[in-house]
Amino acid sequence: MGVSVTQLLIILLIVIVLFGTKRLKNLGADLGGAIKGFKAAVKEGSEDNKTIADKEGETLEGEVTSKEKDKA
């Protein structure tokens, strides 16, 4: 039981009538900006963790050092 193309077009038409094209365009732009910002924050956080671990001589969570391999 899937959604047919005709049903999708009807839903799209209803959404356009309710919200208008200008409001939908703004919504899409806002959503795209939010996703881009989230990706940048995740990347920055990952780089920060790696930099901190390198400075302190520690490993990141889940990494195994040669000393830990010898103990195992």
N, C-alpha and C positions, 0 to 999 in steps of 0.2 A: 504494500500500500504506500506508494510514493506520491509526491506532489508533482502534478503535471505542469507543463509550461504555461498553459492557460491559467491555471490557478495562481502561479507566480506572477503573471502579468496583472491579474486582477488585484492581488495584494499590493503590488507595486503602485498601481493606479490609485488605490485607496490611500496609501501612505503619502503619495504626492499631493493628493487633494487635501488631506488633513494637515500636513506640515508645510507644503510649498517647496519649490525647488531651491529657493535661496536659503531657507533654514536647513534643508538637507545638505546643501553644499557646505555650509558653516559647520554642521555636525561632523561631516566627513573630514574636514580640515582639522578640526579640534581633536578628533580621534587619532588621526595620523600623527599629529604633533605629540600627543600623549604617548603613543607607542614609540616614537623616535626618542623621546626623552627617557622613557623607561629603559630602552636598550642602551642608551648612553650611560645611564646611572649604573646599570648592571656591569657594563664593561669597565667603568671607572672603579667600581668597588672591587672587581676582580684584580685589576692592576694594583690597587692600593694594598690588597692583602698580600700579593706576591712581593711587592716592594718592601713591606714591613717584615716579611719572613726572611727576605734576603739580607736586610740590614741587621737583623737580630741573629742570623745564623740558624734559624729554626726552619722546620719544614711546614708546609701547609698541611691541613687536615687531610689524612688519607694517603700521604706520601710516605714512602718507606726509605730510610737512609741505609747506607751500607752497614752501619753499626747495628741497626735493628735486624738486618738480614742475618748477621752473624749470630745474634742471640737466638733466632728462630730455629 
